[in-house]
């Protein structure tokens, strides 16, 4: 709900939170409050003794450069006369039902009771900024974006602009970022906000493995169940910056497109729309904050057929770790038969299927089958896979081009490249200039030819490098700062066309593992490959960090072989299944090496996923024991506490009791369990015992043991 108690006061309310704004006598729009639901504004801090510093102490909702606000700059512009100041004052506001949309950009969506607040600020020199706000009562989500319009008679150049700025009066907050590397993505890092500027971001054209475009500010006492937490994540898949600055006035948080490498010229009458920022506040710890984000993603971001989380998702086998580039059609069919015996629904042909692709040094961009491997083409393989009773899926990397490819030989200018400089190869490949319509159309024609040739049910869209040599032949010299953003708009456009033309297609995005795991990509694909690292122990931390903002149902997770191909670590079947069943679930190994008896041992887990998949996809995540390098425990429970699946991996199982805060103390629960090295269990326990004293876990030894149990409330 959004209210306006006067022409100059505005309140956005969700079920449990409030976000308050006020226009001061000078026409500045001020941020007044963001926290537990309230109906009143706190008093404004008194002016600093030095009146020249007073603008620094104003919590401006969209701070402007050059007129006394001396925080670290984020919003920067240049007028035609070379001046760089702006004075944005309140002009008007309006309220409308439903959620605003952002042309060409992904954004959360919703009908009434979701509402949109539009506040327009104007600079007399010729700039209008319309701030967009939406409040989602059902999941305590507030979103923000901005539209900048040149209302003057001369061009204005944007050199940096935020999607949103939020000021906090308190200084004693911790900052949690999700950082990492390839095969170790999204590890939470927590530290107090220090004086000065701290930021995470990317200049590589994708978020990259190093930092995720989401952060948490929280009180020092915050844990899973206690403390105040503000979670903020960009709905954007390119260069970004999330920035905090602690000053004498408090902490200022800013989020938006990374200013480095960005420059956008607005001619008179033109406008620019920023990416959206999603915000959730929780006064009941990190767990509730995450569950609100999960609800928001599932209800208001995922689209199409796969938005229905009660509908079955296919259990797949991906060929990569089984074959890499070395396969024939007969080998693939043998693998598919084994997958069918294990209970899979879908066979996915990964890299290596197109002309001349026997290593990662060649052929990207030539999306036609290699007759040496697939004598009857993709369509012939698909037909034979279908005859085995399996659906068919395939891997592509449409944004990339190999120097050794027919596409590059025919269209060398389609690659991003700077005139007069040698183009940088990363993984033996260049990046196509997706800012250009003719390049996108060329790839579109190849994709549709592939997808129209046979019933492809799943498409894995990979992106294995960051952007470099960013220069486009389609833009003049003074507009090259637009290429990064235009590239991303082109990518979004192509994926939008894809899901509109093929609504039954299950699209999974990937970027060298998890280098582009963000809310923007989830608007187009209902799942993203979480990491190339499928090791069960490492996945505990990767999926734990990912869960701060993203629900388990969007995390691509597969059961793989031991020793693991990346870490060499061994783990029990139950531990590997626990990590995989918590995500999208599938297989990533050579099942032809399994005996019929071993394949049969996998079937109960597939049956478990089919029986409880709706709960695993739509339930609430409870992080019971965060990973500590030796194990972890977590649960996915229905919102009413009637049923849940509890997972445990590693030393956390060593005979301890695990309190379950989601059960109803007044009820009894029937529990079916499976654990490493022990017979399956079947017992009934009191809800009060489970909630207060905890679920008794067995003492288990061995290589990374695992535990799974299903709890159901007795009538």
C-alpha positions as CSV (number, residue, x, y, z in Angstrom):
1,X,0.0,0.0,0.0
2,X,1.2,3.5,-0.8
3,X,-0.2,6.6,0.9
4,X,0.3,10.3,0.5
5,X,-0.7,12.1,3.8
6,X,-0.1,15.5,2.2
7,X,1.2,16.7,-1.2
8,X,4.7,16.5,0.2
9,X,4.7,13.3,2.3
10,X,4.7,9.7,0.9
11,X,4.6,6.3,2.6
12,X,5.1,2.9,1.0
13,X,3.8,0.1,3.3
14,X,4.2,-3.6,2.9
15,X,2.7,-6.2,5.4
16,X,5.6,-5.6,7.9
17,X,7.7,-2.6,6.6
18,X,7.4,1.1,5.7
19,X,9.5,3.3,3.5
20,X,8.8,7.1,4.1
21,X,9.6,10.1,2.0
22,X,9.2,13.9,2.5
23,X,9.8,17.0,0.5
24,X,11.5,19.7,2.5
25,X,10.7,23.5,2.2
26,X,13.5,23.9,-0.4
27,X,11.9,21.3,-2.6
28,X,14.4,18.5,-2.0
29,X,13.0,15.0,-1.8
30,X,14.3,13.4,1.4
31,X,14.4,9.8,2.6
32,X,13.0,9.7,6.1
33,X,12.7,6.0,7.1
34,X,12.9,2.4,6.1
35,X,12.2,-0.2,8.7
36,X,9.4,-1.9,10.7
37,X,5.9,-0.7,9.6
38,X,5.1,2.6,11.1
39,X,2.8,5.6,10.5
40,X,5.1,8.4,11.5
41,X,8.4,9.9,10.4
42,X,11.3,10.2,12.9
43,X,12.5,13.8,13.5
44,X,15.0,15.2,11.0
45,X,18.5,15.6,12.3
46,X,19.4,19.2,13.3
47,X,21.6,21.2,10.9
48,X,25.4,20.9,11.2
49,X,27.0,24.0,12.9
50,X,28.6,24.9,9.6
51,X,25.7,25.7,7.2
52,X,28.0,25.1,4.2
53,X,28.0,21.4,5.1
54,X,24.3,21.2,5.6
55,X,23.6,19.6,2.1
56,X,26.0,16.8,3.1
57,X,23.7,15.9,6.0
58,X,20.5,15.8,4.0
59,X,19.3,12.3,3.3
60,X,18.4,13.1,-0.3
61,X,16.5,10.4,-2.2
62,X,18.3,11.2,-5.5
63,X,21.3,13.2,-4.6
64,X,22.6,15.7,-7.2
65,X,26.2,16.7,-8.1
66,X,27.8,20.0,-7.8
67,X,25.6,21.8,-5.3
68,X,26.9,21.0,-1.8
69,X,26.4,17.3,-1.5
70,X,29.9,16.1,-1.1
71,X,29.4,12.4,-0.8
72,X,31.4,10.1,-3.1
73,X,29.8,10.7,-6.5
74,X,27.5,8.3,-8.2
75,X,25.2,10.6,-10.2
76,X,27.4,12.5,-12.7
77,X,26.4,14.5,-15.8
78,X,27.7,17.1,-18.2
79,X,25.7,19.9,-19.8
80,X,26.5,21.2,-23.3
81,X,28.3,24.2,-21.7
82,X,30.6,21.9,-19.7
83,X,29.0,22.4,-16.3
84,X,28.3,19.4,-14.1
85,X,25.8,20.5,-11.5
86,X,22.2,19.6,-11.2
87,X,19.5,20.9,-8.9
88,X,16.6,18.5,-8.9
89,X,13.5,19.8,-7.0
90,X,10.1,18.2,-6.5
91,X,7.7,18.9,-9.3
92,X,4.8,16.4,-9.0
93,X,3.7,13.0,-7.9
94,X,1.1,10.5,-8.8
95,X,-0.1,7.1,-7.6
96,X,-1.5,4.3,-9.8
97,X,-2.5,0.7,-9.4
98,X,-0.3,-2.1,-10.5
99,X,3.5,-2.3,-11.0
100,X,5.4,0.0,-13.4
101,X,7.3,-1.7,-16.2
102,X,10.7,-0.8,-17.6
103,X,11.0,-0.9,-21.4
104,X,13.7,-3.3,-22.5
105,X,14.7,-4.1,-19.0
106,X,13.7,-7.0,-16.6
107,X,11.7,-6.0,-13.6
108,X,9.4,-7.4,-11.0
109,X,5.8,-7.4,-12.0
110,X,2.4,-7.5,-10.3
111,X,-1.2,-6.3,-10.5
112,X,-3.2,-4.7,-7.7
113,X,-2.9,-4.6,-4.7
114,X,0.6,-3.7,-5.9
115,X,0.9,0.0,-6.4
116,X,3.3,2.4,-8.2
117,X,4.3,5.8,-6.9
118,X,5.9,8.2,-9.5
119,X,7.7,11.3,-8.2
120,X,9.1,13.7,-10.7
121,X,12.0,16.0,-9.9
122,X,13.1,18.8,-12.3
123,X,16.2,20.8,-12.9
124,X,15.4,24.2,-14.6
125,X,18.2,23.8,-17.0
126,X,16.4,20.9,-18.8
127,X,16.4,17.6,-16.9
128,X,13.5,15.7,-15.5
129,X,14.0,12.6,-13.2
130,X,11.0,10.4,-12.5
131,X,11.5,8.2,-9.6
132,X,9.5,5.0,-9.7
133,X,8.5,3.1,-6.5
134,X,6.4,-0.1,-6.1
135,X,5.3,-1.8,-2.9
136,X,4.5,-5.6,-2.8
137,X,2.6,-6.2,0.5
138,X,2.7,-10.0,0.1
139,X,6.4,-10.4,0.3
140,X,7.7,-7.1,1.9
141,X,9.3,-6.1,-1.3
142,X,9.9,-2.5,-2.4
143,X,11.4,-1.7,-5.8
144,X,12.9,1.4,-7.2
145,X,14.1,2.7,-10.6
146,X,14.4,6.1,-12.3
147,X,13.8,7.6,-15.8
148,X,15.9,10.6,-16.8
149,X,14.6,12.8,-19.6
150,X,16.3,15.6,-21.4
151,X,13.7,18.4,-21.4
152,X,16.0,21.1,-22.6
153,X,17.2,22.2,-26.0
154,X,20.7,20.9,-26.0
155,X,22.3,17.4,-25.4
156,X,23.1,16.3,-21.8
157,X,25.6,13.5,-21.1
158,X,25.1,11.1,-18.3
159,X,28.4,9.8,-16.8
160,X,27.0,7.9,-13.9
161,X,23.6,7.5,-12.3
162,X,22.1,5.5,-9.5
163,X,19.1,3.3,-9.7
164,X,18.5,4.2,-6.0
165,X,20.2,5.8,-3.0
166,X,19.2,5.0,0.6
167,X,20.5,6.9,3.6
168,X,20.8,5.3,7.1
169,X,21.3,7.5,10.2
170,X,23.0,4.8,12.1
171,X,26.6,3.9,11.5
172,X,26.9,0.6,13.5
173,X,25.9,-1.7,10.6
174,X,27.6,-4.7,9.1
175,X,27.9,-5.2,5.4
176,X,27.5,-8.7,3.8
177,X,28.6,-9.2,0.2
178,X,28.6,-12.3,-1.9
179,X,32.1,-12.8,-3.3
180,X,34.2,-15.5,-4.8
181,X,35.8,-17.0,-7.9
182,X,35.1,-19.6,-10.6
183,X,34.0,-22.8,-8.8
184,X,33.6,-20.8,-5.5
185,X,30.9,-18.3,-6.3
186,X,28.8,-16.2,-3.8
187,X,30.6,-16.9,-0.5
188,X,29.2,-14.5,2.1
189,X,31.7,-12.0,3.5
190,X,30.7,-10.0,6.5
191,X,32.4,-7.0,8.1
192,X,31.5,-3.7,9.8
193,X,30.9,-0.8,7.5
194,X,34.0,1.3,7.9
195,X,34.4,5.1,7.4
196,X,34.8,6.0,3.8
197,X,33.7,4.2,0.7
198,X,33.3,0.4,0.3
199,X,31.9,-1.1,-3.0
200,X,31.6,-4.3,-5.0
201,X,30.9,-4.4,-8.6
202,X,31.9,-5.4,-12.1
203,X,33.5,-3.9,-15.2
204,X,33.5,-7.1,-17.2
205,X,30.1,-6.8,-18.9
206,X,28.7,-9.5,-16.7
207,X,28.5,-9.6,-12.9
208,X,31.5,-12.1,-13.0
209,X,32.4,-14.8,-10.4
210,X,33.9,-12.2,-8.1
211,X,30.9,-10.3,-6.8
212,X,27.1,-10.7,-7.0
213,X,24.8,-7.7,-7.5
214,X,23.2,-8.1,-4.0
215,X,24.3,-6.9,-0.6
216,X,22.9,-6.9,3.0
217,X,23.2,-4.2,5.6
218,X,22.4,-5.5,9.0
219,X,22.8,-4.8,12.7
220,X,25.7,-6.3,14.5
221,X,23.5,-8.8,16.3
222,X,21.8,-10.1,13.2
223,X,21.7,-13.8,12.6
224,X,19.3,-16.2,11.0
225,X,16.4,-15.4,13.3
226,X,17.2,-12.1,15.1
227,X,18.3,-8.5,14.2
228,X,17.5,-6.0,11.5
229,X,18.5,-6.7,7.9
230,X,18.2,-4.6,4.7
231,X,18.7,-6.7,1.6
232,X,19.2,-4.9,-1.7
233,X,19.8,-6.5,-5.1
234,X,19.9,-5.1,-8.7
235,X,17.7,-6.6,-11.4
236,X,20.6,-6.3,-13.8
237,X,23.1,-8.6,-15.5
238,X,25.9,-6.3,-16.6
239,X,28.4,-3.9,-15.1
240,X,27.2,-2.7,-11.7
241,X,28.3,-1.0,-8.5
242,X,26.8,-1.4,-5.0
243,X,28.4,1.2,-2.7
244,X,28.3,2.2,0.9
245,X,29.8,5.4,2.3
246,X,30.0,6.0,6.0
247,X,30.3,9.6,7.1
248,X,29.6,11.7,10.1
249,X,25.9,11.7,9.1
250,X,25.5,7.9,8.8
251,X,25.7,5.4,5.9
252,X,24.7,6.1,2.4
253,X,24.0,3.2,0.1
254,X,24.0,3.6,-3.7
255,X,23.3,1.1,-6.4
256,X,23.3,1.2,-10.2
257,X,25.3,0.7,-13.4
258,X,29.0,0.9,-12.9
259,X,30.1,4.5,-13.8
260,X,33.5,3.4,-15.1
261,X,33.1,2.8,-18.9
262,X,29.6,4.3,-18.9
263,X,28.6,7.4,-20.8
264,X,25.2,8.1,-22.3
265,X,24.2,11.1,-24.4
266,X,20.6,12.3,-24.2
267,X,19.5,14.4,-27.1
268,X,16.5,16.8,-26.4
269,X,13.4,14.7,-25.8
270,X,15.3,11.4,-25.2
271,X,15.2,9.5,-22.0
272,X,17.2,6.8,-20.1
273,X,15.8,4.2,-17.8
274,X,17.9,2.8,-15.0
275,X,17.9,-0.9,-13.9
276,X,15.6,-1.8,-11.0
277,X,16.7,-2.2,-7.4
278,X,14.8,-4.7,-5.2
279,X,14.8,-4.1,-1.4
280,X,13.6,-6.1,1.5
281,X,13.7,-5.2,5.2
282,X,13.4,-7.8,8.0
283,X,13.5,-7.3,11.7
284,X,13.6,-11.1,12.2
285,X,17.0,-11.8,10.9
286,X,18.6,-13.0,7.6
287,X,16.3,-16.0,7.3
288,X,13.2,-14.0,7.0
289,X,14.8,-11.5,4.7
290,X,15.8,-14.3,2.3
291,X,12.4,-15.9,2.5
292,X,10.8,-12.6,1.4
293,X,13.2,-12.4,-1.5
294,X,12.4,-16.0,-2.5
295,X,8.7,-15.3,-2.4
296,X,9.1,-12.2,-4.5
297,X,11.2,-14.0,-7.1
298,X,8.8,-16.9,-7.4
299,X,5.6,-14.8,-7.4
300,X,6.7,-11.7,-9.2
301,X,9.8,-12.4,-11.4
302,X,9.6,-15.9,-12.8
303,X,7.4,-16.0,-15.9
304,X,5.7,-18.4,-18.3
305,X,5.0,-22.1,-17.9
306,X,7.8,-22.7,-15.4
307,X,6.3,-20.1,-12.9
308,X,4.0,-22.9,-11.8
309,X,6.1,-24.5,-9.1
310,X,3.6,-27.3,-8.5
311,X,4.1,-28.5,-12.0
312,X,6.8,-31.2,-12.5
313,X,10.3,-30.1,-13.5
314,X,12.3,-32.6,-15.6
315,X,15.0,-34.6,-14.0
316,X,17.9,-34.3,-16.5
317,X,21.2,-35.9,-17.3
318,X,23.8,-33.5,-18.8
319,X,26.5,-35.0,-20.9
320,X,29.4,-32.7,-20.1
321,X,31.2,-34.5,-17.2
322,X,30.4,-37.8,-18.8
323,X,31.8,-37.1,-22.3
324,X,33.3,-33.6,-22.5
325,X,34.1,-33.2,-26.3
326,X,34.8,-36.9,-26.8
327,X,31.6,-38.7,-28.0
328,X,29.8,-40.3,-30.9
329,X,26.1,-40.7,-31.4
330,X,26.3,-44.3,-30.1
331,X,28.0,-43.2,-27.0
332,X,25.4,-40.6,-26.3
333,X,22.6,-43.1,-26.8
334,X,24.2,-45.5,-24.4
335,X,24.4,-42.8,-21.9
336,X,20.8,-41.8,-22.5
337,X,19.7,-45.4,-21.9
338,X,21.5,-45.4,-18.5
339,X,19.9,-42.1,-17.7
340,X,16.5,-43.6,-18.4
341,X,17.3,-46.5,-16.1
342,X,18.2,-44.0,-13.3
343,X,14.8,-42.3,-13.8
344,X,15.8,-39.2,-15.8
345,X,13.2,-37.4,-18.0
346,X,15.5,-35.3,-20.1
347,X,18.8,-35.9,-21.9
348,X,21.0,-32.7,-22.5
349,X,23.7,-32.7,-25.1
350,X,26.4,-30.3,-23.9
351,X,29.3,-28.7,-25.7
352,X,31.0,-30.4,-28.7
353,X,28.1,-31.2,-31.0
354,X,28.7,-28.6,-33.7
355,X,31.1,-28.6,-36.7
356,X,34.7,-29.2,-35.8
357,X,34.2,-28.7,-32.1
358,X,36.7,-31.1,-30.5
359,X,38.1,-28.6,-28.1
360,X,37.4,-25.1,-26.8
361,X,39.6,-23.6,-29.5
362,X,37.2,-23.6,-32.5
363,X,33.7,-23.4,-34.1
364,X,31.7,-21.1,-31.7
365,X,29.2,-19.3,-34.0
366,X,28.7,-22.3,-36.4
367,X,25.6,-23.7,-34.8
368,X,25.1,-26.7,-37.1
369,X,25.7,-30.4,-36.2
370,X,29.1,-32.1,-36.8
371,X,28.3,-35.0,-39.1
372,X,31.3,-36.9,-37.8
373,X,29.6,-37.1,-34.4
374,X,26.0,-36.8,-35.3
375,X,25.5,-38.5,-38.8
376,X,21.8,-37.8,-38.7
377,X,22.2,-34.3,-37.3
378,X,20.6,-32.9,-34.1
379,X,17.2,-33.8,-35.4
380,X,18.2,-37.5,-35.8
381,X,19.7,-37.7,-32.4
382,X,16.7,-36.0,-30.9
383,X,14.4,-38.5,-32.5
384,X,16.4,-41.4,-31.2
385,X,16.5,-39.9,-27.7
386,X,12.7,-39.4,-27.8
387,X,12.3,-43.1,-28.8
388,X,14.0,-44.0,-25.6
389,X,11.3,-42.2,-23.7
390,X,13.4,-39.1,-22.9
391,X,13.0,-35.4,-23.9
392,X,15.9,-33.7,-25.5
393,X,17.9,-30.6,-24.6
394,X,21.0,-28.9,-26.0
395,X,23.8,-26.5,-25.0
396,X,24.7,-23.3,-26.9
397,X,26.9,-20.3,-26.4
398,X,25.3,-17.7,-28.7
399,X,27.2,-14.6,-27.5
400,X,30.6,-16.0,-28.4
401,X,32.5,-16.5,-31.6
402,X,35.8,-18.5,-32.3
403,X,38.4,-16.9,-34.5
404,X,38.5,-20.3,-36.2
405,X,34.9,-20.4,-37.3
406,X,33.0,-19.8,-40.5
407,X,31.0,-17.0,-38.8
408,X,34.1,-15.1,-38.0
409,X,35.6,-15.6,-41.4
410,X,32.4,-14.3,-43.0
411,X,31.7,-11.5,-40.5
412,X,34.9,-10.5,-38.6
413,X,33.4,-7.1,-37.8
414,X,30.6,-8.8,-35.8
415,X,33.0,-9.3,-32.8
416,X,33.7,-6.6,-30.2
417,X,37.0,-5.1,-31.2
418,X,38.9,-1.9,-31.0
419,X,40.3,-0.5,-34.3
420,X,44.1,-0.7,-34.4
421,X,44.4,-3.1,-31.4
422,X,44.7,-6.9,-31.4
423,X,41.5,-8.4,-30.1
424,X,41.9,-10.2,-26.8
425,X,41.1,-13.9,-26.8
426,X,39.7,-15.3,-23.6
427,X,39.2,-19.1,-23.7
428,X,40.2,-18.9,-27.4
429,X,37.1,-16.8,-28.2
430,X,35.8,-13.4,-28.9
431,X,32.5,-11.8,-28.0
432,X,29.8,-10.9,-30.5
433,X,28.6,-7.3,-30.5
434,X,25.1,-7.8,-29.3
435,X,24.5,-4.1,-29.3
436,X,24.0,-4.4,-33.0
437,X,20.6,-5.6,-34.4
438,X,22.1,-7.3,-37.4
439,X,24.4,-9.4,-35.2
440,X,21.6,-10.5,-33.0
441,X,19.5,-11.3,-36.1
442,X,22.2,-13.5,-37.5
443,X,22.4,-15.5,-34.3
444,X,18.6,-15.6,-34.0
445,X,18.3,-17.2,-37.4
446,X,20.8,-20.0,-36.4
447,X,19.0,-20.5,-33.1
448,X,15.5,-20.8,-34.6
449,X,16.8,-23.2,-37.3
450,X,18.1,-25.4,-34.5
451,X,15.1,-25.2,-32.3
452,X,12.6,-25.7,-35.2
453,X,14.5,-28.8,-36.5
454,X,13.2,-31.0,-33.7
455,X,11.4,-30.8,-30.3
456,X,14.1,-29.3,-28.1
457,X,12.6,-29.0,-24.6
458,X,15.6,-27.5,-22.8
459,X,18.2,-25.0,-23.8
460,X,21.4,-24.3,-21.8
461,X,22.6,-20.8,-22.7
462,X,26.2,-20.4,-21.7
463,X,28.6,-17.4,-21.6
464,X,32.2,-18.3,-20.8
465,X,34.1,-15.0,-20.7
466,X,33.9,-11.4,-19.7
467,X,33.7,-8.6,-22.2
468,X,36.9,-6.9,-23.5
469,X,37.8,-4.8,-26.5
470,X,34.5,-3.1,-26.0
471,X,34.0,-0.9,-29.1
472,X,31.1,-1.0,-31.6
473,X,31.3,-0.2,-35.3
474,X,27.6,0.9,-35.0
475,X,28.3,3.9,-32.8
476,X,30.4,7.1,-33.2
477,X,33.4,7.8,-31.1
478,X,31.6,10.0,-28.5
479,X,29.0,7.3,-27.8
480,X,31.2,4.3,-27.2
481,X,30.4,4.5,-23.5
482,X,27.0,3.2,-24.3
483,X,28.2,-0.2,-25.7
484,X,28.2,-2.2,-22.4
485,X,24.6,-1.2,-21.7
486,X,23.4,-1.6,-25.3
487,X,25.0,-5.0,-25.4
488,X,22.9,-6.1,-22.4
489,X,19.7,-4.6,-23.8
490,X,20.4,-6.7,-27.0
491,X,20.9,-9.8,-24.9
492,X,17.6,-9.2,-23.0
493,X,15.8,-8.6,-26.3
494,X,17.1,-11.9,-27.8
495,X,16.1,-14.0,-24.8
496,X,12.7,-12.3,-24.7
497,X,12.1,-13.3,-28.3
498,X,13.3,-16.8,-27.5
499,X,10.8,-17.4,-24.7
500,X,8.0,-15.8,-26.6
501,X,8.5,-18.0,-29.7
502,X,9.1,-21.2,-27.6
503,X,6.9,-20.9,-24.5
504,X,7.4,-24.6,-23.7
505,X,11.2,-24.3,-23.7
506,X,13.0,-24.6,-20.4
507,X,15.8,-22.1,-20.6
508,X,18.7,-22.3,-18.2
509,X,21.3,-19.5,-18.2
510,X,24.9,-20.2,-17.4
511,X,28.1,-18.1,-17.4
512,X,31.2,-20.2,-17.0
513,X,29.3,-21.6,-14.0
514,X,27.7,-18.9,-11.9
515,X,29.2,-15.6,-13.3
516,X,25.8,-14.2,-14.3
517,X,23.5,-15.4,-11.5
518,X,21.3,-12.4,-11.0
519,X,17.7,-11.3,-10.8
520,X,17.8,-9.9,-14.3
521,X,18.5,-13.3,-15.9
522,X,15.8,-14.9,-13.8
523,X,13.2,-12.7,-15.6
524,X,14.0,-14.7,-18.7
525,X,15.1,-18.2,-17.4
526,X,13.5,-19.9,-14.4
527,X,16.8,-21.4,-13.4
528,X,20.6,-20.6,-13.7
529,X,23.5,-23.0,-13.4
530,X,24.8,-22.3,-10.0
531,X,28.5,-23.3,-10.4
532,X,30.7,-25.6,-12.4
533,X,31.8,-27.0,-9.1
534,X,29.5,-29.9,-8.3
535,X,31.4,-31.1,-5.3
536,X,28.9,-31.7,-2.5
537,X,30.9,-30.0,0.3
538,X,31.8,-27.0,-1.8
539,X,28.2,-26.7,-3.0
540,X,27.0,-26.3,0.6
541,X,28.7,-22.9,0.7
542,X,27.9,-21.9,-2.9
543,X,24.2,-22.6,-2.5
544,X,24.1,-21.2,1.0
545,X,25.4,-17.8,-0.2
546,X,23.2,-17.9,-3.3
547,X,20.2,-18.4,-1.0
548,X,20.6,-15.0,0.5
549,X,18.6,-13.6,-2.4
550,X,17.7,-16.5,-4.7
551,X,15.3,-19.4,-3.9
552,X,16.6,-23.0,-4.2
553,X,14.2,-23.7,-7.1
554,X,16.3,-21.5,-9.5
555,X,19.7,-23.0,-8.6
556,X,21.0,-25.5,-11.2
557,X,22.4,-28.4,-9.1
558,X,23.4,-31.9,-10.3
559,X,24.4,-35.2,-8.7
560,X,28.0,-35.9,-9.9
561,X,30.6,-38.6,-9.7
562,X,33.3,-39.2,-7.1
563,X,36.2,-38.4,-6.9
564,X,34.8,-35.0,-8.0
565,X,36.2,-33.8,-11.3
566,X,37.3,-30.4,-9.9
567,X,38.2,-31.1,-6.2
568,X,39.0,-34.8,-6.2
569,X,36.9,-35.1,-3.1
570,X,34.7,-38.1,-2.3
571,X,31.3,-37.9,-0.7
572,X,28.5,-40.2,0.1
573,X,25.5,-40.7,-2.3
574,X,23.3,-39.1,0.4
575,X,25.5,-36.0,0.7
576,X,25.6,-35.5,-3.1
577,X,21.9,-36.0,-3.4
578,X,21.2,-33.5,-0.6
579,X,23.0,-30.8,-2.4
580,X,21.4,-31.7,-5.8
581,X,17.8,-32.2,-4.5
582,X,17.9,-28.7,-2.9
583,X,18.2,-27.2,-6.4
584,X,16.8,-28.0,-9.8
585,X,18.1,-31.6,-9.6
586,X,19.7,-33.7,-12.3
587,X,22.7,-35.9,-13.1
588,X,26.2,-34.8,-14.3
589,X,28.2,-38.0,-14.6
590,X,28.9,-41.1,-16.8
591,X,26.1,-43.4,-15.8
592,X,27.3,-46.0,-18.2
593,X,29.9,-46.9,-15.6
594,X,27.1,-47.8,-13.2
595,X,25.9,-51.4,-12.8
596,X,22.2,-52.1,-13.1
597,X,22.1,-52.4,-9.3
598,X,23.8,-49.1,-8.8
599,X,21.4,-47.4,-11.2
600,X,18.5,-48.9,-9.3
601,X,20.0,-47.4,-6.1
602,X,19.5,-43.9,-7.6
603,X,15.8,-44.4,-8.3
604,X,14.6,-43.8,-4.8
605,X,16.1,-40.3,-4.8
606,X,14.5,-39.5,-8.2
607,X,11.2,-40.8,-6.8
608,X,11.7,-38.7,-3.7
609,X,12.1,-35.6,-5.9
610,X,9.0,-36.4,-7.9
611,X,7.0,-37.0,-4.8
612,X,8.1,-33.8,-3.0
613,X,9.3,-31.6,-5.9
614,X,6.4,-29.1,-5.4
615,X,7.5,-28.6,-1.8
616,X,11.2,-28.4,-2.6
617,X,10.4,-25.7,-5.3
618,X,7.8,-23.6,-3.4
619,X,8.6,-24.2,0.3
620,X,10.4,-21.9,2.7
621,X,14.1,-22.3,3.2
622,X,15.4,-22.5,6.7
623,X,19.2,-22.4,7.1
624,X,19.6,-24.4,10.3
625,X,23.3,-24.8,10.5
626,X,25.4,-22.6,8.1
627,X,28.3,-24.4,6.4
628,X,31.5,-24.3,8.3
629,X,33.8,-26.2,6.0
630,X,32.8,-29.6,7.4
631,X,29.0,-29.7,6.8
632,X,25.7,-27.9,7.0
633,X,22.0,-28.5,7.7
634,X,19.0,-26.9,6.2
635,X,15.3,-27.5,5.6
636,X,12.6,-26.6,3.1
637,X,9.2,-26.4,4.8
638,X,5.7,-25.5,3.8
639,X,4.5,-22.2,5.0
640,X,1.9,-23.7,7.3
641,X,4.5,-26.1,8.9
642,X,2.6,-29.2,7.8
643,X,5.5,-30.8,5.9
644,X,9.2,-30.3,5.4
645,X,12.3,-31.9,4.0
646,X,15.4,-31.7,6.3
647,X,18.9,-32.1,4.9
648,X,22.2,-32.6,6.7
649,X,25.7,-33.1,5.4
650,X,29.0,-33.8,7.1
651,X,30.0,-33.5,10.8
652,X,26.8,-31.6,11.6
653,X,25.3,-35.1,11.8
654,X,27.4,-36.2,14.7
655,X,24.7,-37.2,17.1
656,X,23.4,-33.6,17.7
657,X,19.8,-32.3,17.9
658,X,18.6,-29.9,15.3
659,X,15.7,-27.6,16.4
660,X,13.1,-27.1,13.7
661,X,11.5,-23.6,14.2
662,X,8.9,-24.2,11.5
663,X,7.0,-27.1,13.1
664,X,3.8,-26.7,15.1
665,X,4.5,-27.6,18.7
666,X,0.9,-28.9,19.3
667,X,1.1,-31.6,16.5
668,X,2.9,-34.9,16.0
669,X,5.0,-35.5,13.0
670,X,5.7,-38.7,11.0
671,X,9.3,-38.8,9.9
672,X,10.8,-40.9,7.2
673,X,14.6,-40.7,7.0
674,X,17.5,-41.9,4.9
675,X,21.1,-41.7,6.0
676,X,24.6,-42.9,5.0
677,X,25.4,-46.4,6.2
678,X,22.2,-46.9,8.1
679,X,18.8,-48.4,7.4
680,X,16.0,-46.1,6.5
681,X,14.1,-44.7,9.5
682,X,10.4,-44.4,10.2
683,X,9.2,-42.8,13.5
684,X,6.7,-40.3,15.0
685,X,7.8,-37.4,17.2
686,X,6.1,-34.6,19.0
687,X,6.2,-31.2,17.5
688,X,7.2,-29.6,20.8
689,X,10.2,-31.9,21.0
690,X,11.2,-31.1,17.4
691,X,10.8,-27.3,17.9
692,X,12.5,-27.0,21.3
693,X,14.9,-29.9,21.8
694,X,15.4,-30.7,18.1
695,X,15.4,-33.5,15.6
696,X,17.8,-36.1,16.8
697,X,20.5,-36.7,14.2
698,X,22.5,-39.9,14.0
699,X,26.2,-40.2,14.6
700,X,27.5,-41.2,11.2
701,X,31.1,-41.7,10.0
702,X,32.6,-42.0,6.6
703,X,33.4,-39.7,3.6
704,X,31.1,-36.8,3.9
705,X,27.9,-38.6,5.1
706,X,24.5,-37.3,4.3
707,X,21.0,-37.3,5.8
708,X,17.6,-36.6,4.3
709,X,14.2,-36.9,6.0
710,X,10.6,-36.0,5.2
711,X,8.3,-34.8,8.0
712,X,4.6,-34.7,7.7
713,X,2.1,-33.5,10.3
714,X,-0.2,-36.2,11.5
715,X,-3.9,-35.3,11.4
